[in-house]
């Protein structure tokens, strides 16, 4: 009888733990480490784009970006993906990556001054399969250059 009670208590604790874990996951709380990119010993916490809509919107709905944060786009294969600054509210650096190497950097890309301003597009010099957007000026500040290795963790 004593073993049955102990077994019952253990099963209840496991069930309650599972319910709590599911509740945290539903509310966006993660027990896993956050994705990050490291370039030249400087890290950026990543917001990883997962849907076509997120790819189209990018950072345009944000008013700013935390200092050591970035938006990270992962594509199925290398190509000449094009980016623009539609509806952006702050300047950024756009870093195109192929594999784990930087292939192109656009520094201090400014948002449009007016709604009717013609928008420039930004493409890599060679096919890329990833893009990292960070705050303007950080590429220069951290000496990030074409050819640097980008280490991605917890993706």
N, C-alpha and C positions, 0 to 999 in steps of 0.2 A: 504494500500500500504506500509506504514511504517513497519507494522508487517511482511509483506512478505519479505522485504529487510533484516530485522533483522534475520528472520528465514533462509534466504538464506546465510547470512554471517556466522551464526552459523554452518550450514551444511557444508560450505566450510572449516571452521576451523577444524571441526571434521574429514573431509576427508583428509585434509593436515596432521593433527596429525597422522592419521592412516598410511599414506604413509611414514612419517618420522619414525614412530615406526617400521614398516616392514623393512625399509632400515637398521636401527640399528640392528635388529635381523638377517638379512641376512649377515651382516658384523661381526657377533659374539659379538656385544656389548649388554650387558645384563643390564636391569634395576633391575633385581632380585639380592638378596644377593648371594654371592658365597658359595658353599658348604665348610664346615669346620668340622674338628674332634677336640674334646677337650679331653685330657687325663691329669689327675693330674694338672688341671688349666693351661695347655699349649695347645695352639691351632695350628692346621696345616691347611692351605688353601689347598683344595683338587682339584686335577685333577681327575675327575671320568671317569673310563674306561667304554665305552658304547657298544663297538662292539667286536667281536671275534678277529679281526685284532689288535685292540688296546690292547687287553689282551695279544696277542702273542708278540707284540712289546714292551709293557710296557715302561720302561724308557730308553731302549737301543738306541734310537735316540737322546737322550739329552746328552749334555756335562756336565751338572751339574743340581742341584736342589736347588731352593731358600731355605734359612735357615728354614723358617717355612712353608714349603710346603710338600706335599706328593701326591703320586699316590694311588688312592683308587679303589679297585676291589670289586664288589658286585656280588656274585654268586646266583643261584636260590635256593640252599639249602646247608646244611652242607655236606662236603666231605673232603677227603684228597687231596686237590688241591696241585699241585707241581709247584714250581718256580725254575728258574735257572738264571744265570747271563750272558747268551749269548749276546755278542756284547755290554755289559755294559762298561762304561768308568769311573765310579766312584763307591766307596763302599756305601752300604746302610744298614739300619736295616730293616728287614722284620718282620712285626707284623701280626700274624694270629688272627682273631676275630670270635667268635661265638656269635650271638645275639649282646649283647653290652659288652661282656667280652673278654679280651685277653686270648688266650689259648696257644700261643707259640710265642716266640721272638727269632729271629736270629740276633745277633748284629755283626756289622762290617763285613758284607759279602762283600768280595773283588771281583772285576771283574777278569776275566781270564788274566794271564800275557801274554799269546800268543794265537794266533788264534787256534792253534792245541791242546791247553790244554784241558784235559778231564774236563767236566763240572759237578759239584756237583748239586744235586737237593735238594730243601728245602721244607719239608712238615710239616704240623702241627702235634702235638702230639695227638690231637683228632680232629674230623671233625670241619671244620671252614666254614663260609659262606661269610667272608670278609677278605681282606688283605690290609694293609696299608704299603706302602714303604716310608721311610723317610731317610734323610741323616744319614750316619753312625755316631754312637756315641751319637745321640740325645736320644735314649732310656735310656742310662746310665746317660746322663746329666740331663734329666728330671725325673729320677727315675721311668721310666715306667717298670712295672713288669707284669708277668702272673697274671691274676685275676683282674687287674685294669679295671675299667669301661671306655668305649669309648662312648662319646656323639657325635652323628652326627647331624649336622644342615644343613638345606637348600639343602637337597639332591634331 
